[in-house]
Structure formats: C-alpha cells, structure tokens
C-alpha cells in the first residue's frame, strides 16, 4: 500500500514524538544527581537517533 507524502510526514512526526517521550521517560527514572549531570545535547542526540532508527525501519517496512 502506497502512502502519500502527508501521511509519511505525519508518521515520521509521530515517530519523533514517541522517541522524545521514550527519552524523557528513561530520564525520569534516573536519580536526581545523575539526571542533572546529563547534558541537554545528549538528550537531543538520543531523540534524533531514535527518530532516525524509526524512520529507517518505516522506510524498510514500506517497500
């Protein structure tokens, strides 16, 4: 089944949102001193990596 461009963009945005929530959930489980020691760019990088992995999996699934 072929998806349109808008549908792909919505699926990608949804995947990015899920990655963001996963990282925030994992961060909230850490103890407070560890949480404060984690730099913000590391969190952003983790979200981007998870979103990219989701996009690659979605692209492979569509073929």
ZASE-14833 format. One record per residue (C-alpha): x, y, z. Coordinates in steps of 0.25 Angstrom, whole numbers, always signed. Example, Ala and Ser with C-alpha at 12.3 -4.5 7.8 and 13.67 -1.06 7.14 Angstrom:
<atoms>
+-------+-------+-------+
!  east ! north !    up !
+-------+-------+-------+
!   +49 !   -18 !   +31 !
!   +55 !    -4 !   +29 !
+-------+-------+-------+
</atoms>
This chain:
<atoms>
+-------+-------+-------+
!  east ! north !    up !
+-------+-------+-------+
!    +0 !    +0 !    +0 !
!    +6 !   +13 !    -4 !
!    +5 !   +25 !    +6 !
!    +4 !   +40 !    +1 !
!   +15 !   +50 !    +5 !
!    +6 !   +56 !   +16 !
!    +3 !   +42 !   +23 !
!   +18 !   +39 !   +23 !
!   +21 !   +53 !   +29 !
!   +11 !   +50 !   +40 !
!   +16 !   +36 !   +43 !
!   +30 !   +42 !   +44 !
!   +26 !   +53 !   +53 !
!   +19 !   +43 !   +61 !
!   +31 !   +34 !   +62 !
!   +39 !   +46 !   +66 !
!   +29 !   +49 !   +77 !
!   +30 !   +35 !   +82 !
!   +45 !   +35 !   +82 !
!   +44 !   +48 !   +90 !
!   +35 !   +42 !  +101 !
!   +43 !   +30 !  +102 !
!   +56 !   +38 !  +105 !
!   +48 !   +47 !  +115 !
!   +42 !   +34 !  +122 !
!   +56 !   +28 !  +123 !
!   +62 !   +41 !  +128 !
!   +51 !   +42 !  +139 !
!   +55 !   +28 !  +144 !
!   +69 !   +33 !  +147 !
!   +73 !   +38 !  +161 !
!   +73 !   +53 !  +162 !
!   +88 !   +55 !  +162 !
!   +90 !   +47 !  +150 !
!   +79 !   +54 !  +143 !
!   +85 !   +68 !  +146 !
!   +99 !   +63 !  +141 !
!   +93 !   +58 !  +127 !
!   +96 !   +70 !  +117 !
!   +84 !   +75 !  +109 !
!   +91 !   +72 !   +95 !
!   +92 !   +57 !   +99 !
!   +77 !   +57 !  +101 !
!   +74 !   +63 !   +88 !
!   +84 !   +54 !   +81 !
!   +77 !   +42 !   +87 !
!   +64 !   +47 !   +82 !
!   +70 !   +49 !   +68 !
!   +76 !   +35 !   +67 !
!   +63 !   +28 !   +72 !
!   +55 !   +36 !   +62 !
!   +65 !   +33 !   +51 !
!   +64 !   +18 !   +54 !
!   +49 !   +19 !   +54 !
!   +50 !   +25 !   +40 !
!   +59 !   +15 !   +35 !
!   +50 !    +4 !   +40 !
!   +38 !   +11 !   +34 !
!   +45 !   +12 !   +21 !
!   +49 !    -2 !   +20 !
!   +35 !    -7 !   +24 !
!   +28 !    +2 !   +13 !
!   +36 !    -6 !    +2 !
+-------+-------+-------+
</atoms>
